[in-house]
Amino acid sequence: MSLVIIGTIAYDAIETPFGKTEKIVGGAATFAGMAASYLYSDVKLISVIGEDFGDDNLNLLKSKGIDTEGVQIIEGGKSFFWSGRYHNDMNTRDTLVTELNVLADFDPVVPDNYQDCEYLLLGNLTPQVQMATLSRLKTKPKLVVLDTMNFWMDVAMDDLKAVLKKVDVLTINDEEARQLSGEYSLVKAAQIILTMGPKYLIIKKGEHGALLFGDDQVFYAPALPLAEVFDPTGAGDSFAGGFIGYLAKVNTVNFNNMKNAIIYGSALASFCVERFGTESLQCLTQDQIRLRIGQFIALSKFEISE
């Protein structure tokens, strides 16, 4: 039984009010895979990189116990590259450079030893690539989680809706939920989106936490107040990786476990934003994660005496 994650493995160059970096390792599959690896031991990645990525960078993923057989290395190719500048509020950013490179012709390959996949995270990629990955698995996984963004709603809505019919959980932010549903109220938006295929919906609200809808229930998870946020890049992917990593660990899918999974995902994302790129996710300890989970629990634990 394995957890398979498909997404980008890339180079990022980031500028925030706290500083800037040259090219560093990033990408949705990188953040999600590293976050999931702290909770589950059998994480496998599907992605594509160029020869420029380098063995040291790939070994960074392997050092976390992540299987990279599904990562294609294109001879003579260049890896996907993104550069961005964050504003002072750290919630808005300007994209400075986007170079698709090998990602432009990405055709996912699912190795034979990935066919035991019971938990699948379809990271933020074109809906066509997400659908191709699903179709190349011989049996449907126990749980399929989909991450997407407003760009695909703008340019590939029909394809996106086709994938939505085949997934169990959709994770998007509040702006994307409103765009996908046509409703401003997030409760009404969730009701509409849950008719499109997913059984559960997670609406991320950044520094204001996340909402979980499903089984005629609603759960709200707060975000951990942090003294400093250095780099939000990869926070959503780390959240998704922690979320599905926890569910693979407990191997039982229900609303209560999804509530716990959101807390674990939020905890991993909170570590991610404290340093640039994957720096925090490279060296976490289980004690640090347990302590942070305790902080999340304390945020909303209270008693009312009559």
SENU-238241 format. One record per residue (C-alpha): z, x, y. Coordinates in Angstrom, 3 decimals. Layout:
% SENU-238241
> w,u,v
> Z,X,Y
...
***
This chain:
% SENU-238241
> w,u,v
> 0.000,0.000,0.000
> -1.072,1.544,3.279
> -1.239,0.898,6.985
> -4.722,1.515,8.377
> -5.368,1.901,12.099
> -8.812,2.005,13.654
> -9.255,3.087,17.253
> -10.199,5.937,19.520
> -9.092,9.536,19.235
> -9.908,11.068,22.562
> -9.267,13.445,25.395
> -7.591,12.116,28.536
> -7.102,13.623,31.979
> -4.389,11.807,33.903
> -3.065,11.787,37.444
> 0.098,9.923,38.438
> 2.508,10.186,41.376
> 4.502,12.602,39.169
> 1.711,15.079,38.535
> -1.590,15.551,36.747
> -2.947,16.977,33.527
> -6.122,18.629,32.390
> -7.602,17.394,29.105
> -4.888,16.284,26.703
> -5.006,14.402,23.397
> -5.091,10.615,23.749
> -6.819,7.536,22.388
> -5.616,4.237,20.958
> -5.510,5.415,17.337
> -3.611,8.561,18.321
> -0.815,6.715,20.138
> -0.615,3.868,17.623
> -0.713,6.182,14.622
> 1.991,8.494,15.934
> 4.255,5.575,16.860
> 3.774,3.910,13.456
> 4.460,7.176,11.613
> 8.124,7.071,12.687
> 8.577,3.768,10.860
> 6.176,3.942,7.902
> 5.077,6.863,5.758
> 1.553,5.847,4.693
> -0.465,5.659,7.925
> -4.240,6.176,7.764
> -6.652,6.471,10.685
> -10.299,5.494,11.115
> -11.979,6.994,14.162
> -14.619,9.468,15.346
> -14.380,12.784,17.192
> -16.680,15.595,18.182
> -16.545,19.234,17.173
> -14.803,19.955,20.471
> -11.618,18.203,19.329
> -10.352,21.235,17.459
> -8.304,21.729,14.305
> -5.054,22.174,16.217
> -5.338,18.723,17.750
> -6.223,17.093,14.438
> -3.343,18.941,12.800
> -1.036,17.355,15.363
> -1.751,14.003,13.689
> -1.503,15.451,10.200
> 1.888,16.958,11.062
> 3.223,13.419,11.422
> 2.095,12.635,7.861
> -0.970,10.703,9.054
> -4.026,10.587,6.750
> -7.171,11.507,8.715
> -9.790,11.229,5.969
> -11.277,8.259,7.839
> -11.809,10.323,10.998
> -15.462,11.303,11.282
> -16.215,14.691,12.866
> -19.684,14.721,14.416
> -21.275,18.156,14.281
> -22.279,19.294,17.753
> -20.783,16.137,19.285
> -18.287,15.672,22.092
> -15.211,13.479,21.791
> -14.604,10.376,23.885
> -13.166,11.338,27.294
> -11.358,9.227,29.874
> -9.879,10.235,33.208
> -7.765,8.026,35.439
> -5.488,7.994,38.461
> -2.427,5.716,38.611
> -1.190,4.177,41.851
> 2.406,4.369,43.055
> 3.382,1.127,41.295
> 2.174,2.645,37.974
> 0.750,-0.755,37.015
> -2.677,-0.267,38.582
> -5.076,2.590,38.076
> -8.540,3.793,38.935
> -10.861,5.004,36.212
> -12.443,8.226,37.420
> -14.528,9.227,34.395
> -15.531,7.521,31.143
> -17.671,9.492,28.695
> -18.298,7.621,25.432
> -19.975,10.597,23.744
> -19.638,10.220,19.930
> -17.986,6.834,20.360
> -21.282,5.349,21.583
> -22.731,5.368,18.042
> -19.508,4.934,16.080
> -20.070,3.270,12.700
> -16.699,3.105,10.908
> -16.414,4.422,7.368
> -13.598,3.128,5.166
> -12.779,5.758,2.494
> -12.046,4.576,-1.035
> -8.380,5.537,-0.795
> -8.023,3.253,2.252
> -8.883,0.184,0.177
> -5.208,-0.362,-0.657
> -4.727,-1.407,2.971
> -2.207,-4.230,3.322
> -1.559,-3.776,7.041
> -4.468,-3.293,9.433
> -4.392,-2.612,13.154
> -7.749,-3.143,14.853
> -7.272,-1.041,17.983
> -9.077,-1.601,21.246
> -12.758,-1.060,20.376
> -15.909,-3.153,20.485
> -15.524,-6.425,18.545
> -18.562,-5.396,16.469
> -16.768,-2.256,15.232
> -13.609,-4.251,14.556
> -15.589,-6.789,12.515
> -17.416,-4.044,10.621
> -14.101,-2.499,9.605
> -12.815,-5.824,8.310
> -15.993,-6.464,6.355
> -15.819,-3.050,4.655
> -12.402,-3.691,3.159
> -12.803,-5.141,-0.341
> -9.735,-7.373,0.006
> -8.239,-8.934,3.123
> -5.044,-7.158,4.193
> -1.704,-8.924,4.139
> -1.580,-8.681,7.948
> -4.322,-8.007,10.494
> -3.325,-7.246,14.080
> -5.968,-7.147,16.822
> -5.704,-5.426,20.198
> -8.382,-6.031,22.797
> -8.930,-6.068,26.558
> -10.586,-7.977,29.384
> -13.701,-5.773,29.287
> -14.695,-7.203,25.895
> -14.040,-10.704,27.207
> -16.512,-9.951,29.996
> -19.316,-8.479,27.877
> -18.800,-9.652,24.273
> -16.824,-12.905,24.290
> -18.726,-14.515,21.410
> -18.242,-11.462,19.192
> -14.579,-11.297,20.158
> -14.034,-14.956,19.261
> -15.650,-14.320,15.868
> -13.136,-11.549,15.137
> -10.239,-13.690,16.368
> -10.953,-16.168,13.579
> -10.158,-13.462,11.020
> -6.925,-11.966,12.380
> -3.254,-12.904,12.074
> -1.840,-11.450,15.297
> -3.444,-10.925,18.694
> -1.824,-8.651,21.270
> -3.037,-8.813,24.894
> -1.533,-8.695,28.372
> -0.837,-11.675,30.623
> -4.013,-11.267,32.687
> -6.124,-11.148,29.519
> -4.350,-14.203,28.071
> -5.249,-16.170,31.182
> -8.857,-15.004,31.063
> -9.266,-15.763,27.356
> -7.722,-19.224,27.608
> -8.730,-20.318,31.109
> -5.111,-21.364,31.718
> -2.690,-19.820,34.225
> 0.477,-21.001,32.464
> 1.172,-18.536,29.674
> 2.639,-21.293,27.503
> -0.552,-23.342,27.819
> -2.629,-20.190,27.391
> -0.819,-19.423,24.131
> -1.395,-22.926,22.815
> -5.140,-22.569,23.361
> -5.416,-19.030,21.983
> -3.538,-19.983,18.806
> -6.302,-22.508,18.051
> -8.861,-19.666,18.072
> -7.628,-18.144,14.800
> -4.503,-15.987,15.202
> -1.254,-17.314,13.743
> 0.787,-15.310,16.226
> 0.194,-14.165,19.790
> 1.918,-11.378,21.699
> 1.518,-11.413,25.477
> 2.556,-8.100,27.047
> 3.933,-8.207,30.562
> 4.388,-4.492,31.196
> 7.706,-3.720,32.883
> 8.643,-7.392,32.426
> 8.677,-7.309,28.626
> 6.678,-9.287,26.074
> 6.366,-12.817,24.709
> 5.799,-13.792,21.067
> 4.313,-17.185,20.190
> 3.895,-18.649,16.704
> 5.413,-20.978,14.106
> 6.117,-23.402,16.992
> 8.579,-20.868,18.399
> 8.728,-18.558,21.414
> 10.562,-15.235,21.694
> 10.984,-13.086,24.792
> 11.711,-9.363,24.543
> 12.805,-7.522,27.687
> 11.462,-4.160,28.743
> 13.930,-1.307,28.987
> 14.592,-0.328,32.613
> 13.690,3.358,32.933
> 14.675,5.693,35.729
> 11.269,7.373,35.673
> 7.877,6.438,34.276
> 5.622,9.487,34.174
> 2.523,8.118,32.464
> 1.810,4.562,31.208
> -1.288,5.697,29.284
> -0.977,4.718,25.638
> 2.077,2.501,26.089
> 0.284,-0.604,24.783
> -1.109,1.316,21.811
> 2.321,2.788,21.035
> 3.729,-0.726,21.193
> 1.114,-1.983,18.710
> 1.723,0.962,16.386
> 5.485,0.464,16.416
> 5.048,-3.279,15.904
> 2.864,-3.047,12.817
> 4.689,0.045,11.545
> 7.940,-1.916,11.399
> 6.310,-4.848,9.598
> 4.764,-2.488,7.037
> 8.188,-0.914,6.533
> 9.998,-4.204,5.825
> 6.893,-5.600,4.058
> 7.748,-9.202,4.899
> 5.819,-11.136,7.535
> 7.686,-13.924,9.288
> 8.669,-14.857,12.831
> 12.097,-13.237,12.637
> 10.700,-9.905,11.465
> 8.061,-10.080,14.181
> 10.841,-10.411,16.756
> 12.375,-7.217,15.383
> 8.948,-5.573,15.308
> 8.447,-6.304,19.005
> 11.717,-4.526,19.796
> 10.652,-1.499,17.759
> 7.235,-1.519,19.411
> 8.845,-1.759,22.835
> 11.170,1.132,22.005
> 8.312,3.411,20.955
> 6.363,2.447,24.085
> 9.377,3.255,26.257
> 9.451,6.785,24.870
> 5.711,7.145,25.412
> 5.836,6.533,29.179
> 8.584,9.091,29.805
> 6.209,12.048,29.525
> 2.479,12.687,29.797
> 0.190,11.686,26.960
> 1.672,12.007,23.491
> 4.320,14.589,24.462
> 7.263,12.267,23.772
> 5.800,10.894,20.546
> 5.352,14.380,19.132
> 9.032,15.212,18.809
> 11.171,12.082,18.435
> 14.078,11.893,16.014
> 15.284,8.890,14.054
> 18.603,9.138,15.889
> 16.811,8.808,19.231
> 14.950,5.743,18.000
> 18.125,4.117,16.670
> 19.898,4.759,19.973
> 17.054,3.213,21.928
> 16.955,0.159,19.681
> 20.653,-0.267,20.430
> 19.898,-0.154,24.139
> 17.338,-2.928,23.727
> 19.814,-5.055,21.792
> 22.456,-4.557,24.480
> 20.026,-5.698,27.180
> 20.048,-9.313,26.084
> 23.162,-9.655,23.945
> 25.789,-11.911,25.436
> 28.461,-14.435,24.565
> 29.293,-17.672,26.350
> 32.875,-18.871,26.194
> 33.576,-22.506,26.945
***
